[in-house]
Amino acid sequence: PIQLLDNLTDVFIDRNTFVSQTDYGAFIAFDGPPGARFTFTNNIGQLAQYAIHHPLGFNRRALDAMFPGSWTFSGNVFVGTYAESDFPPGTRVVGSIAEIGYVNPGAGDWRLAPT
């Protein structure tokens, strides 16, 4: 659902819910020259085939390739089959949408239920 290209600076993505109709491709795709200061925090999403992708690597390596030494990636929850160890610390991976705690995703109600 997210594609970021070319000389990116000060990208801040926080507190979003990403719902995809396919598991093909990448959840986040990077390409182009390295950028600076990328923040991806407190988001919920369904992982795709490649999770985080850059031509030089996947997941943490993709972040390092696109934003060398200047990224923050934490507090996110993903639905998928990847191991939490594939991501930076502070990322949680669950096996199904039901584990997220949405009010009623089958009816399109993607609000988080009270805890």
Contacts in CASP RR format, 6 or more apart in sequence:
PFRMAT RR
TARGET T0000
AUTHOR 0000-0000-0000
METHOD contacts of the structure
MODEL  1
PIQLLDNLTDVFIDRNTFVSQTDYGAFIAFDGPPGARFTFTNNIGQLAQY
AIHHPLGFNRRALDAMFPGSWTFSGNVFVGTYAESDFPPGTRVVGSIAEI
GYVNPGAGDWRLAPT
1 18 0 8 1.000
1 19 0 8 1.000
1 20 0 8 1.000
1 27 0 8 1.000
1 45 0 8 1.000
2 13 0 8 1.000
2 18 0 8 1.000
2 27 0 8 1.000
2 28 0 8 1.000
2 29 0 8 1.000
3 28 0 8 1.000
3 29 0 8 1.000
3 31 0 8 1.000
4 11 0 8 1.000
4 28 0 8 1.000
4 29 0 8 1.000
4 30 0 8 1.000
4 66 0 8 1.000
5 30 0 8 1.000
5 31 0 8 1.000
5 32 0 8 1.000
6 31 0 8 1.000
6 32 0 8 1.000
6 33 0 8 1.000
7 32 0 8 1.000
7 33 0 8 1.000
7 35 0 8 1.000
8 35 0 8 1.000
8 36 0 8 1.000
8 38 0 8 1.000
8 66 0 8 1.000
8 67 0 8 1.000
9 35 0 8 1.000
9 36 0 8 1.000
9 37 0 8 1.000
10 36 0 8 1.000
10 37 0 8 1.000
11 37 0 8 1.000
11 38 0 8 1.000
11 39 0 8 1.000
12 39 0 8 1.000
13 39 0 8 1.000
13 40 0 8 1.000
13 41 0 8 1.000
13 43 0 8 1.000
14 39 0 8 1.000
14 40 0 8 1.000
14 41 0 8 1.000
14 42 0 8 1.000
14 43 0 8 1.000
15 41 0 8 1.000
15 42 0 8 1.000
15 43 0 8 1.000
16 43 0 8 1.000
16 44 0 8 1.000
17 43 0 8 1.000
17 44 0 8 1.000
17 45 0 8 1.000
17 110 0 8 1.000
18 27 0 8 1.000
18 43 0 8 1.000
18 44 0 8 1.000
18 45 0 8 1.000
18 46 0 8 1.000
19 45 0 8 1.000
19 46 0 8 1.000
19 110 0 8 1.000
20 27 0 8 1.000
20 45 0 8 1.000
20 46 0 8 1.000
20 48 0 8 1.000
22 48 0 8 1.000
23 46 0 8 1.000
23 47 0 8 1.000
23 48 0 8 1.000
23 49 0 8 1.000
24 48 0 8 1.000
24 49 0 8 1.000
25 48 0 8 1.000
25 49 0 8 1.000
25 50 0 8 1.000
25 53 0 8 1.000
26 48 0 8 1.000
26 49 0 8 1.000
26 50 0 8 1.000
26 51 0 8 1.000
26 52 0 8 1.000
26 53 0 8 1.000
27 45 0 8 1.000
27 46 0 8 1.000
27 47 0 8 1.000
27 48 0 8 1.000
27 50 0 8 1.000
27 51 0 8 1.000
27 52 0 8 1.000
27 78 0 8 1.000
28 40 0 8 1.000
28 51 0 8 1.000
28 52 0 8 1.000
28 53 0 8 1.000
28 62 0 8 1.000
29 50 0 8 1.000
29 53 0 8 1.000
29 54 0 8 1.000
30 52 0 8 1.000
30 53 0 8 1.000
30 54 0 8 1.000
30 62 0 8 1.000
30 65 0 8 1.000
30 66 0 8 1.000
31 54 0 8 1.000
31 55 0 8 1.000
32 66 0 8 1.000
34 65 0 8 1.000
34 66 0 8 1.000
34 67 0 8 1.000
34 68 0 8 1.000
35 66 0 8 1.000
35 67 0 8 1.000
35 68 0 8 1.000
35 70 0 8 1.000
36 67 0 8 1.000
36 70 0 8 1.000
37 67 0 8 1.000
37 70 0 8 1.000
37 71 0 8 1.000
38 63 0 8 1.000
38 66 0 8 1.000
38 67 0 8 1.000
38 70 0 8 1.000
38 71 0 8 1.000
38 72 0 8 1.000
38 73 0 8 1.000
39 71 0 8 1.000
39 72 0 8 1.000
39 73 0 8 1.000
40 71 0 8 1.000
40 72 0 8 1.000
40 73 0 8 1.000
40 76 0 8 1.000
41 72 0 8 1.000
41 73 0 8 1.000
41 74 0 8 1.000
41 75 0 8 1.000
41 76 0 8 1.000
42 75 0 8 1.000
42 76 0 8 1.000
43 75 0 8 1.000
43 76 0 8 1.000
43 77 0 8 1.000
44 76 0 8 1.000
44 77 0 8 1.000
44 78 0 8 1.000
44 100 0 8 1.000
45 76 0 8 1.000
45 77 0 8 1.000
45 78 0 8 1.000
45 79 0 8 1.000
46 78 0 8 1.000
46 79 0 8 1.000
46 80 0 8 1.000
46 97 0 8 1.000
47 78 0 8 1.000
47 79 0 8 1.000
47 80 0 8 1.000
47 81 0 8 1.000
47 82 0 8 1.000
47 93 0 8 1.000
50 58 0 8 1.000
51 58 0 8 1.000
51 59 0 8 1.000
51 78 0 8 1.000
51 82 0 8 1.000
51 86 0 8 1.000
51 87 0 8 1.000
52 58 0 8 1.000
52 59 0 8 1.000
52 62 0 8 1.000
52 63 0 8 1.000
52 87 0 8 1.000
53 62 0 8 1.000
54 61 0 8 1.000
54 62 0 8 1.000
54 63 0 8 1.000
54 65 0 8 1.000
54 66 0 8 1.000
55 65 0 8 1.000
56 62 0 8 1.000
56 65 0 8 1.000
57 65 0 8 1.000
58 86 0 8 1.000
59 82 0 8 1.000
59 86 0 8 1.000
59 87 0 8 1.000
60 86 0 8 1.000
60 87 0 8 1.000
60 88 0 8 1.000
63 71 0 8 1.000
63 73 0 8 1.000
63 88 0 8 1.000
64 71 0 8 1.000
73 87 0 8 1.000
73 88 0 8 1.000
73 91 0 8 1.000
74 88 0 8 1.000
74 89 0 8 1.000
74 90 0 8 1.000
74 91 0 8 1.000
75 90 0 8 1.000
75 91 0 8 1.000
75 92 0 8 1.000
76 87 0 8 1.000
76 90 0 8 1.000
76 91 0 8 1.000
76 92 0 8 1.000
77 91 0 8 1.000
77 92 0 8 1.000
77 93 0 8 1.000
77 94 0 8 1.000
77 100 0 8 1.000
78 87 0 8 1.000
78 91 0 8 1.000
78 92 0 8 1.000
78 93 0 8 1.000
78 94 0 8 1.000
79 93 0 8 1.000
79 94 0 8 1.000
79 95 0 8 1.000
79 96 0 8 1.000
79 97 0 8 1.000
79 99 0 8 1.000
79 100 0 8 1.000
80 93 0 8 1.000
80 94 0 8 1.000
80 95 0 8 1.000
81 95 0 8 1.000
82 93 0 8 1.000
83 93 0 8 1.000
84 91 0 8 1.000
84 92 0 8 1.000
84 93 0 8 1.000
86 93 0 8 1.000
87 93 0 8 1.000
94 100 0 8 1.000
97 105 0 8 1.000
98 105 0 8 1.000
100 112 0 8 1.000
101 112 0 8 1.000
101 113 0 8 1.000
102 109 0 8 1.000
102 110 0 8 1.000
102 111 0 8 1.000
102 112 0 8 1.000
102 113 0 8 1.000
103 109 0 8 1.000
103 110 0 8 1.000
103 111 0 8 1.000
103 112 0 8 1.000
103 113 0 8 1.000
END
